[in-house]
């Protein structure tokens, strides 16, 4: 979650080539409060937690991740809009202890007592989470015929971004995957792993949070994460993609 929100904010402060602003989907836009909510490249992101398989690429010596959970993250990402962060129930379950309202905890089975369209504040994670409904994910087979519960992350400061309907018929693209160790919920997230030039080596079956981003965004994301200071890197626990 922190990785995704950090990237969305960094995209707004990146010095893009001036020509890019002539594109309607990359122009600078302010909200009614004068805050910049759109500027430059819009990157859609999908977040899922699971147990990916991994194998070292013999050419790049980097770790390749594959399997159902990686495909799930890719599908969640592909149906979103540029600038939107979508997450699965598996990922949200890990976030529940950080929900700000202790008097009305989110618990139970998905959607964890959330009301459709309502935003729930996760102050420590600097975001809101909004339940957006159940959807059938193309190419993902589940026991539930009604579809998967999905949610969107709304970073603090970007609450006035608005998105249309999900792109449920979108073709899945080959995309960049960032695999982050699943955080120990008894520890602060700031104890995440540091940034590496190649993906860290984890054994198959290790439970991870899997972030999927649009393929055309890969060089930009690497550059953005390289600009984060050491304290920010420890928080997001990121790797180059």
C-alpha distance (Angstrom), angle and dihedral (degrees) to the residues before:
residue distance angle dihedral
X1 . . .
X2 3.82 . .
X3 3.78 90.3 .
X4 3.80 91.6 55.1
X5 3.80 96.1 45.6
X6 3.82 91.6 45.7
X7 3.81 91.2 53.5
X8 3.81 93.3 47.9
X9 3.81 91.0 53.6
X10 3.81 93.4 43.7
X11 3.80 90.1 53.7
X12 3.81 88.4 62.4
X13 3.81 93.5 55.6
X14 3.80 97.7 43.0
X15 3.81 117.2 113.9
X16 3.78 101.3 -121.5
X17 3.84 123.2 -171.3
X18 3.81 106.6 -86.7
X19 3.80 91.6 -123.8
X20 3.79 90.9 66.2
X21 3.80 91.7 67.2
X22 3.81 90.6 66.9
X23 3.78 88.3 70.8
X24 3.80 110.5 91.3
X25 3.80 91.4 -135.6
X26 3.80 92.5 52.7
X27 3.78 103.4 40.5
X28 3.80 122.4 118.5
X29 3.81 114.0 -95.9
X30 3.79 130.2 -177.5
X31 3.78 127.8 -160.9
X32 3.81 126.0 -131.3
X33 3.81 89.9 -82.9
X34 3.79 92.9 56.0
X35 3.81 94.1 -107.8
X36 3.79 118.8 140.9
X37 3.80 107.3 -118.9
X38 3.81 99.6 163.5
X39 3.78 128.9 37.0
X40 3.79 128.6 146.4
X41 3.78 125.5 -30.7
X42 3.80 116.3 21.4
X43 3.79 111.4 -146.6
X44 3.78 122.7 -164.6
X45 3.80 115.9 -151.1
X46 3.80 135.6 -167.5
X47 3.80 126.0 -162.3
X48 3.80 128.2 -161.6
X49 3.79 135.2 158.4
X50 3.78 121.5 -140.2
X51 3.80 147.8 108.3
X52 3.81 110.3 -70.9
X53 3.78 124.2 -170.7
X54 3.77 115.4 -121.9
X55 3.77 138.2 -159.6
X56 3.80 132.6 174.8
X57 3.78 113.7 -111.9
X58 3.84 106.3 -124.9
X59 3.81 91.9 -147.5
X60 3.80 103.2 43.9
X61 3.85 96.0 23.6
X62 3.79 86.4 -137.6
X63 3.78 122.9 126.7
X64 3.80 117.4 -99.2
X65 3.79 117.1 -154.5
X66 3.79 123.0 -153.2
X67 3.79 142.5 155.0
X68 3.79 138.3 84.9
X69 3.80 96.6 -49.8
X70 3.81 92.4 52.1
X71 3.81 89.0 49.0
X72 3.80 89.2 48.9
X73 3.81 91.5 53.9
X74 3.81 90.5 47.3
X75 3.79 91.6 51.6
X76 3.81 92.8 48.1
X77 3.81 89.1 51.4
X78 3.79 95.8 45.5
X79 3.81 95.5 57.8
X80 3.81 94.5 53.8
X81 3.80 130.0 87.9
X82 3.79 127.2 -112.6
X83 3.79 108.8 -75.1
X84 3.80 93.3 18.7
X85 3.82 124.0 121.6
X86 3.81 115.6 -154.6
X87 3.80 125.1 -174.8
X88 3.78 137.9 -172.4
X89 3.79 128.9 -124.6
X90 3.81 89.7 -106.1
X91 3.80 91.0 60.7
X92 3.79 94.6 41.8
X93 3.80 90.7 52.6
X94 3.82 88.8 63.6
X95 3.81 90.2 50.4
X96 3.81 97.1 51.7
X97 3.85 95.8 91.7
X98 3.82 87.4 62.1
X99 3.81 94.3 57.4
X100 3.80 107.8 127.6
X101 3.82 99.2 -138.2
X102 3.78 109.6 77.9
X103 3.80 92.3 173.9
X104 3.81 92.3 62.6
X105 3.82 106.5 29.6
X106 3.79 121.6 -168.0
X107 3.78 108.3 -122.5
X108 3.79 146.6 134.2
X109 3.78 123.9 56.3
X110 3.84 126.0 -21.7
X111 2.95 127.5 -35.6
X112 3.84 82.0 31.8
X113 3.79 95.4 -140.2
X114 3.81 93.7 -53.9
X115 3.80 119.8 148.0
X116 3.79 119.1 -132.7
X117 3.81 112.5 -95.2
X118 3.81 94.6 6.7
X119 3.80 120.5 126.2
X120 3.79 120.1 -136.3
X121 3.79 120.0 -159.6
X122 3.80 121.9 -125.4
X123 3.80 98.3 -177.9
X124 3.82 96.9 178.4
X125 3.79 89.9 54.0
X126 3.83 91.3 44.1
X127 3.78 94.7 -127.0
X128 3.77 147.5 88.5
X129 3.79 124.8 -124.4
X130 3.80 120.0 -144.1
X131 3.80 124.9 -166.4
X132 3.81 108.1 -134.3
X133 3.81 101.9 178.3
X134 3.81 142.3 -104.8
X135 3.77 123.1 -45.4
X136 3.78 137.9 176.7
X137 3.78 108.5 -122.9
X138 3.78 114.3 -141.5
X139 3.80 111.9 -114.3
X140 3.82 94.0 8.4
X141 3.80 115.2 114.2
X142 3.80 117.1 -156.3
X143 3.79 137.9 163.2
X144 3.80 90.2 -117.9
X145 3.80 111.9 84.1
X146 3.81 91.8 -169.4
X147 3.78 92.8 68.5
X148 3.78 137.1 -118.6
X149 3.80 126.3 -48.9
X150 3.81 109.3 -119.0
X151 3.78 133.5 -171.4
X152 3.78 136.9 -172.9
X153 3.79 128.0 -133.7
X154 3.80 113.9 -134.3
X155 3.83 110.7 -164.2
X156 3.80 117.5 -142.0
X157 3.80 107.9 -96.4
X158 3.81 93.5 27.8
X159 3.80 97.8 70.6
X160 3.82 92.9 119.9
X161 3.79 95.3 61.4
X162 3.80 110.6 113.9
X163 3.78 128.9 -160.4
X164 3.79 134.2 -166.7
X165 3.78 128.7 -133.3
X166 3.79 119.7 -42.9
X167 3.81 116.1 -93.8
X168 3.79 94.9 -119.1
X169 3.81 93.3 165.9
X170 3.80 94.3 48.5
X171 3.78 115.4 129.3
X172 3.77 113.3 -116.5
X173 3.79 111.3 -112.2
X174 3.76 130.2 -151.9
X175 3.77 99.5 -98.9
X176 3.76 145.0 174.2
X177 3.79 118.5 -88.8
X178 3.78 126.0 -158.0
X179 3.79 113.1 -167.0
X180 3.78 114.3 -159.4
X181 3.83 124.8 -172.9
X182 3.78 109.8 -105.0
X183 3.84 106.4 -104.2
X184 3.78 121.4 -114.9
X185 3.77 101.2 -117.4
X186 3.80 90.5 -147.9
X187 3.80 90.2 64.0
X188 3.77 131.8 60.0
X189 3.78 115.8 -95.5
X190 3.79 89.4 -123.3
X191 3.80 87.7 80.2
X192 3.79 91.6 72.8
X193 3.79 123.4 131.6
X194 3.78 120.4 -79.9
X195 3.78 126.4 -113.6
X196 3.80 119.6 -80.6
X197 3.78 134.0 -168.1
X198 3.77 89.3 -129.0
X199 3.77 131.1 29.5
X200 3.82 112.8 -82.6
X201 3.78 116.8 -110.1
X202 3.81 113.0 -107.6
X203 3.76 124.8 171.6
X204 3.79 120.4 -112.7
X205 3.78 112.7 -89.1
X206 3.81 94.8 33.4
X207 3.79 108.1 138.2
X208 3.79 111.2 -119.9
X209 3.74 142.7 169.9
X210 3.80 106.9 -115.8
X211 3.78 119.5 -154.0
X212 3.78 118.2 -166.2
X213 3.81 122.0 -165.4
X214 3.80 134.5 -178.9
X215 3.86 111.1 -80.7
X216 3.82 95.6 -127.8
X217 3.79 88.7 58.5
X218 3.81 96.3 60.0
X219 3.85 99.8 99.2
X220 3.78 91.6 43.8
X221 3.80 93.5 49.7
X222 3.81 91.5 50.1
X223 3.79 90.3 51.0
X224 3.80 91.9 47.7
X225 3.78 94.1 49.9
X226 3.80 88.7 48.2
X227 3.81 88.4 58.8
X228 3.80 94.2 55.8
X229 3.79 115.0 102.4
X230 3.80 121.4 -119.3
X231 3.81 94.2 -96.4
X232 3.81 91.3 53.4
X233 3.79 91.4 46.9
X234 3.79 90.7 53.5
X235 3.78 89.2 52.8
X236 3.80 97.3 49.8
X237 3.81 95.3 36.7
X238 3.78 90.9 -149.1
X239 3.77 137.9 173.8
X240 3.79 130.4 -159.2
X241 3.81 113.6 -97.7
